[in-house]
Amino acid sequence: MQISDDRQRRIGVLVLLLLGTLVAVVQLYDVYADVVSSSASVLVSVVEFSFPGLLLLAFGAVVAWLYVNDWDGEHVLRVAAWSLAATTGVLALQAWVLGIQFLSNTGTDVRLIASANAAIGLVLGSFIGIYSVMRSRERRELERSEERYRSMTEDVLDSSDVALFILDANDDVVWVNEAVGTYFGVDRDALLGRSNDEVFAETSRAVADPERFRERLEAAENAAGSQERFECHVLSDEDREERWLEYRSQPIESGLYEGGRIEHYTDVTARKETTARLEARERVLRDLHDVLLDRSSSVQDRIAALMDIGREHLGLSFALLARVDGDDFHVRAASPGDWPFAEGETYPLSDAVCRRVVETEASQQFSHLSAEAPALTDCLSHADATVESYVGMPVRVDGELFGTLAFYDQEPSEPVGEWEMTVLELMGNWIGNELELARRRDEREQALRETREQFTSLVGDVEEYAIFQLDPEGFVESWNRGARQIKGYEPDEVVGEHVRTFYPAEARDAGEPEALLAEARERGRAETEGWRVRKDGSRFWANVSVTALREPEGGLRGFLKVTRDMTERREREQQLEHERERLEFMNRIIRHNLLNGMNVVDARAGLLSGHVDPEVADHLETVQSRVRDMVDLIETMRSFMQVLTEEDGEQTEPVALDAVLSAEVEKARNAYDAATVAYDPGPDVFVVGNDLLPEVFENLLSNAVQHNDSASPTVSVSVRVEGEEAVVEVADDGPGVDEAMRDAIFEKGEKGFDSPGTGFGLYLVRELVASYDGAIDVRNRPEGGAAFTVRLPLAAHALDGVEDSERASN
């Protein structure tokens, strides 16, 4: 049965305690016996016990130390065994001495001597046991260290992928691992004990540049106390593989080989290959970037450059861009030119390996065509050039298959990786996009040429406008028929002249031509009116617009100038202004002189009424009636002339329709006691009008009453909104409108209804409504009478109110 370590330790401690206790009991009993028997004094007994007692105390301290230090149980048992053995040995020796004394009848205190010796044996045995255990532990630890060292060197360092050289302070090789022989192709055992120079002679044979290798090693040796790194290229032969090694030197600062160093050679071939691949990819991407952004080269040149990049990237010999049209194969570009398919030629698609790409409309690659796709070896490309390696992808333009981009070689090759295929497909996509852009650019240029030709033809035939082009400095470049007629110059007389030629001297001195061009250059367009000069020196009033013409890149290409002769219109405007001033003069005469005079006559005739003889009373009434007619005519003429003399921009404003109608209805009620005038206000809206709007409804209400043959006429006024218009209807119950006169009732001088009026009232109404962009018409009502309908546009804020009310009602 196996005893646990803790139990072994406790048993050992217990044995030691029992031994110590037994010896102590014997000593104490002996002291007690001496004192009781009075055979010896107490002092003598204590002196006799002092040395064994000290030994026992030392023994107790040893036992306590063993227990506190938590030794292994096996070691504690060994100390106990040594203590027991030493005690037994001492007692046996003492028994031998006592036996001799006993035989010789010599008196001796056997117990005292035996216990003292036993104490000596205990202490001696415990120290011997401790010493034995410590030696055993040191020996075992040494064995374990040796095992760990052997494991590290044989199992770890010797099997490491890092080649290791250990050199002592004399620069001699004391140890190398297995990787040294593998990497450098040398016998590792033959290197041990040799100097570094001799070892270098063996290892440098494997290095690509031995001299450079030596220089770097010497630099590493001279850099004492530091770590040096560099890379070396090991070439391949029958004993070794080609690889890249990274050298690192590390000084040994302690131990057996203090002052020496450890040299590491780490295999970095995979890292170098990865770095090389990344650098190659970066170079390809950089080359692609440079080609794709090189707008100084033509599309064809950039396609050729891309094909060269692809060939180099894949390590293949030929590249081909072809357009597929049905069963035909048109070669657009070939790199290099010495290839069975000549650039610009057309071949049957069946003679090209690319037919597989066309059939599948997907990328294809064959690293060994004869083995992977023997059905394709009957084509022309394989028969003439023995194609074995092929990589091809479709090229699409406007989403349709345009053709193929392919790379070839006569020898089998390694399969193309995913990254390389992605790059090639990006090339194909870019070529498709560029061809698409080129096609659209050609279409746009063709359309632009046609448009320019049409524009040139159209401009050349225009006679009402002078249309000509200027260069960026303002010199004439073109001249149309209208320019010849308006300005009087023939093309050969004016092309190349500056635009200042057409300006009067005072305008040229003021810099007006340059200012107009500068404004057009800055804002894109400039427009002005002013005097210009013809070839014969005569002046004409011109409306001029100048438009800046720019290149697609934004640069100024020139100016397009359009000039219109506005002399006649300006003269007409001046004549109209003169006529307006004359009308305004007449309006003031009628308003202030004639109307005031008629009012005086009417007032004086009123004073005579009732004071004349009956035989002349009829004549007075006729005078008063004619005066009133003249006053009405003057008021109508005043309103009409006010319409004619109103300035543009001051004619209309928002007017509250209900306020106007309410006032006019109330005036009609007061003027015609026998008439009944009803008013349905409708929506409260603002319409387009001015202070003459009341004249419209005053005339309509007067006509409705005066043309009614009833003794008590009835007139109704209603308002409604239709869309963006206010509709006012004035209806009566009179005889209606003669259908033969309905279309002419609003003309000048048409009275109708046997009216006593002037015939200008309804004409004034139509003109006023028309000045508001409204309309008026008349119809006969089925129930009898006439209905006049006036449509007036709503003012802007009235429209907003109508929309809000409609939303609220919904």
PEZIBEL-V46817 format. One record per helix or strand of 3 or more residues. SS is the DSSP state (2 for helix, 1 for strand). FROM is the first residue (numbers start at 0). LEN is the number of residues. Records with the same first field share a line. If there is no record, write none. Layout:
BEGIN
SS->FROM-LEN, FROM-LEN
END
This chain:
BEGIN
2->4-33, 41-27, 72-31, 109-48, 177-7, 187-4, 195-11, 209-13, 268-24, 298-16, 348-3, 354-6, 368-4, 373-5, 379-6, 417-44, 480-7, 490-4, 498-4, 504-5, 511-12, 566-42, 613-32, 656-15, 692-14, 741-3, 760-11, 795-14
1->162-5, 171-5, 227-7, 242-9, 260-7, 317-8, 327-8, 345-3, 363-3, 388-9, 399-10, 464-6, 524-9, 538-12, 555-10, 652-4, 675-5, 685-4, 713-9, 724-8, 774-6, 785-9
END
